[in-house]
Amino acid sequence: MSVYEVIASILIVAATFLSVATAIALWRAPDALSRVNLLGPTIGLAIPLVLVAKLIVDSAEHGFSLVNLLKVLLTLFGVWIIGSVGSYYMGRSIYGVTVTDVKHALRKE
């Protein structure tokens, strides 16, 4: 194995560990709101680690490509933005369904 394969393998193993840890935490979470908040390690770290590992392997085998770097950066920012906005909206919708606002409930009566 060459050096770039070792580095890529370490990144993939770290991403796998984060994904498995997130899956275990999701399984043990008490409610839906907690599950939405637990997606951070996978979205924030595991997916970017996989993308960087792929970029390292491609750069080592085919040479550095600015287009590949731009694709990885665009994908990273896309994942982070979509993950943030998606978890915000999922959290707000779950919070609205699962939590009863006592002040609002008393006004209806």
Secondary structure, DSSP 8 states (H G I E B T S, - for coil): --HHHHHHHHHHHHHHHHHHHHHHHHHH-SSHHHHHHTTHHIIIIIHHHHHHHHHHHHHHHH---HHHHHHHHHHHHHHHHHHHHHHHHHHHHHHHHH---HHHHHHH-
